Amino acid sequence: MQLETYVSDLLYRYECVTIPELGSFLTQSVSASINEKNNTFFPPKKELSFNEQIQKNDGLLAHYIADVEDTTFELANKKIAKRVKVLKESLEQGETLSFENIGTIVFNKEGKILFEPSYKLNYLTDAFGLSQFETTVVSREVYKAEAERIENVIPIGVTAEKRKNRSYLKYAAVAVLALTLGGVVASNFYVNQIETHNQLAQQKAEKELDAKIQQATFGLNPLPAITLNATKQTGDFHIVAGAFRVEENCNKIVKELKSEGFNARKIGTNKYGLHQVVYASYETRLEAQKALRTIKSSHNNDAWLLVKKLD
């Protein structure tokens, strides 16, 4: 029994997935972040941790296995207990347990469990289609030195000598006014140049962001076509193939999937404005989960189950 596969499926929808008599995998949502050293953007995600103190059977894992394998709740619990016994024996012998797409577990010198999470999958469904990317720095002080040079206008001094003809004050005032207006015009010119430069740099960064998001959508490998009993196109259980910012790409994927025997279709956009494509829709969770397992193993390992009532 591939216990880690069932745990991985549940981590998309639940914050705590317990393996009875072993421990619990916990998830915590974290916001998007930026590494300023290398200008890398990280999307929001779920951080994984493991708590060996939470071992009480809450029935979640057993019910899920019973639904997927079409068996009883009692038999599912027996399968879990048998698998946990083998895992514990491996840990006691100093082996490292590897849970695919989740992480590794090993005993430390004190006999406590150490968990090292894997970052291959992002279990936050709201961040579907997003991945980390790097961008160039937006320069905001290109003309700073030149602008400061222009702004440093040398003041004009006038002696206190009294003269009958004070017309020189008029000319001095005109000169000061001319220099001031010239400085303002030049300063505005360079400020406008700076703003134009920043706008172009920001547009370039946004284009790179769009390209990265488009590239981050889950690709479909050209594997041999498989036959599924997925004729129904109604129901609230949808197997998602990918999400695309450009609708033309979305239509292309739908056409390719249909040519491979899937009942693919578009189901609208998600909260990020990406067009979603599904392999098919199903009336029951059990039917959808069986089809999902087949698709993940034979066509697209990044496919996932979306539970949503469509308008």
Secondary structure by P-SEA (a helix, b strand, c coil): caaaaaaaaaaacccccccccbbbbbbbbbccccccccbbbbcbbbbbbbbcccccccaaaaaaaaaaacccaaaaaaaaaaaaaaaaaaaaabbbbbccccbbbbbccccbbbbbbbccccccccccccccbbbbbbccccaaaaaaaaabbbbbbbccccccccaaaaaaaaaaaaaaaaaaaaaaaaaaaaaaaaaaaaaaaaaaaaaaaaaaccccccccccccccccccccccccccccccaaaaaaaaaaaaaacccccccccccccbbbbbccccccaaaaaaaaaaaaacccccbbbbbcccc
